[in-house]
Amino acid sequence: MTEHVTWPPFNELQANTTLVLVGSLIFAFVVGIMDFVFENALRLFYQSF
């Protein structure tokens, strides 16, 4: 089984790496925006008491 390993072409690896990088950055941006919104919403909520 290990003798018949074939690697994908370099351009396919590069495209998949770029896709994962872009997806990770988008995910991090969305999580950061959600954190910012919740932080400010909770701050306003607690300041009202």
N, CA, C and O of each residue as an XYZ file, in Angstrom:
196
protein
N       0.819     -1.202      0.000
C       0.000      0.000      0.000
C       0.863      1.265      0.000
O       0.521      2.236     -0.676
N       1.950      1.272      0.729
C       2.793      2.469      0.765
C       3.689      2.595     -0.457
O       4.299      3.645     -0.661
N       3.782      1.570     -1.262
C       4.649      1.618     -2.436
C       3.999      2.325     -3.621
O       4.695      2.733     -4.551
N       2.695      2.475     -3.602
C       1.991      3.049     -4.754
C       1.391      4.420     -4.425
O       0.270      4.734     -4.824
N       2.152      5.216     -3.699
C       1.678      6.545     -3.319
C       1.978      7.512     -4.454
O       3.094      7.542     -4.973
N       0.992      8.292     -4.834
C       1.200      9.339     -5.841
C       0.803     10.674     -5.239
O      -0.270     10.814     -4.652
N       1.678     11.645     -5.391
C       1.405     12.983     -4.898
C       0.657     13.766     -5.972
O       0.886     13.568     -7.165
N      -0.234     14.652     -5.545
C      -0.894     15.511     -6.537
C       0.129     16.464     -7.157
O       1.188     16.707     -6.577
N      -0.184     16.990     -8.310
C       0.727     17.963     -8.938
C       0.886     19.208     -8.062
O       0.026     19.535     -7.244
N       2.013     19.886     -8.262
C       2.330     21.059     -7.447
C       1.257     22.131     -7.545
O       0.911     22.740     -6.533
N       0.721     22.378     -8.735
C      -0.285     23.443     -8.885
C      -1.565     23.102     -8.129
O      -2.246     24.001     -7.635
N      -1.900     21.824     -8.032
C      -3.078     21.427     -7.253
C      -2.824     21.625     -5.757
O      -3.706     22.087     -5.033
N      -1.629     21.278     -5.297
C      -1.275     21.507     -3.891
C      -1.297     22.997     -3.561
O      -1.774     23.403     -2.501
N      -0.780     23.796     -4.471
C      -0.749     25.244     -4.263
C      -2.170     25.813     -4.212
O      -2.464     26.670     -3.378
N      -3.036     25.349     -5.083
C      -4.419     25.832     -5.096
C      -5.144     25.426     -3.818
O      -5.877     26.229     -3.241
N      -4.947     24.196     -3.376
C      -5.604     23.747     -2.146
C      -5.072     24.480     -0.922
O      -5.833     24.801     -0.009
N      -3.765     24.747     -0.900
C      -3.182     25.498      0.206
C      -3.741     26.911      0.249
O      -4.061     27.420      1.323
N      -3.862     27.546     -0.906
C      -4.434     28.891     -0.975
C      -5.884     28.884     -0.513
O      -6.314     29.785      0.206
N      -6.627     27.884     -0.918
C      -8.027     27.774     -0.511
C      -8.154     27.633      1.003
O      -9.003     28.280      1.617
N      -7.325     26.802      1.599
C      -7.361     26.619      3.055
C      -6.955     27.904      3.763
O      -7.566     28.272      4.767
N      -5.948     28.585      3.263
C      -5.498     29.837      3.869
C      -6.587     30.902      3.812
O      -6.859     31.563      4.814
N      -7.204     31.071      2.663
C      -8.270     32.069      2.514
C      -9.464     31.707      3.394
O     -10.038     32.577      4.048
N      -9.838     30.440      3.412
C     -10.947     30.006      4.263
C     -10.664     30.242      5.734
O     -11.551     30.656      6.480
N      -9.434     29.983      6.158
C      -9.055     30.204      7.555
C      -9.098     31.688      7.908
O      -9.549     32.057      8.992
N      -8.635     32.531      7.003
C      -8.665     33.975      7.256
C     -10.098     34.496      7.334
O     -10.409     35.331      8.183
N     -10.962     34.014      6.462
C     -12.370     34.427      6.503
C     -13.009     33.975      7.810
O     -13.739     34.737      8.443
N     -12.737     32.737      8.215
C     -13.286     32.217      9.466
C     -12.795     33.043     10.654
O     -13.583     33.379     11.538
N     -11.509     33.373     10.686
C     -10.952     34.176     11.772
C     -11.576     35.570     11.788
O     -11.853     36.106     12.861
N     -11.797     36.156     10.632
C     -12.415     37.477     10.549
C     -13.841     37.446     11.089
O     -14.241     38.340     11.834
N     -14.612     36.422     10.717
C     -15.995     36.297     11.191
C     -16.027     36.115     12.704
O     -16.846     36.734     13.383
N     -15.146     35.275     13.238
C     -15.099     35.067     14.687
C     -14.697     36.361     15.390
O     -15.240     36.679     16.448
N     -13.759     37.106     14.824
C     -13.354     38.381     15.408
C     -14.490     39.391     15.423
O     -14.667     40.103     16.412
N     -15.254     39.467     14.355
C     -16.408     40.374     14.303
C     -17.451     39.964     15.339
O     -18.010     40.815     16.030
N     -17.715     38.659     15.447
C     -18.681     38.182     16.442
C     -18.213     38.528     17.852
O     -19.023     38.938     18.684
N     -16.929     38.370     18.132
C     -16.381     38.705     19.440
C     -16.549     40.190     19.732
O     -16.933     40.571     20.838
N     -16.264     41.017     18.752
C     -16.400     42.466     18.913
C     -17.851     42.851     19.198
O     -18.116     43.663     20.084
N     -18.782     42.273     18.453
C     -20.203     42.589     18.632
C     -20.680     42.156     20.012
O     -21.335     42.928     20.712
N     -20.358     40.928     20.408
C     -20.806     40.451     21.715
C     -20.174     41.241     22.854
O     -20.833     41.524     23.854
N     -18.905     41.596     22.709
C     -18.237     42.372     23.748
C     -18.929     43.716     23.947
O     -19.202     44.114     25.079
N     -19.212     44.412     22.859
C     -19.847     45.723     22.970
C     -21.301     45.613     23.414
O     -21.780     46.462     24.166
N     -22.005     44.590     22.965
C     -23.392     44.407     23.384
C     -23.462     44.124     24.878
O     -24.314     44.679     25.573
N     -22.584     43.273     25.378
C     -22.587     42.978     26.813
C     -22.144     44.186     27.629
O     -22.657     44.412     28.725
N     -21.200     44.960     27.111
C     -20.767     46.163     27.825
C     -21.937     47.144     27.952
O     -22.158     47.710     29.023
N     -22.678     47.346     26.873
C     -23.838     48.239     26.932
C     -24.908     47.691     27.876
O     -25.541     48.447     28.613
N     -25.104     46.384     27.847
C     -26.103     45.757     28.709
C     -25.744     45.944     30.179
O     -26.605     46.308     30.979
N     -24.491     45.702     30.547
C     -24.089     45.812     31.950
C     -24.001     47.264     32.406
O     -24.178     47.541     33.592
N     -23.735     48.187     31.504
C     -23.693     49.598     31.883
C     -25.089     50.141     32.167
O     -25.229     51.167     32.831
N     -26.112     49.471     31.676
C     -27.466     49.961     31.896
C     -27.968     49.663     33.306
O     -29.033     50.143     33.692
N     -27.222     48.884     34.074
C     -27.634     48.589     35.465
C     -26.843     49.395     36.446
O     -27.053     49.277     37.653
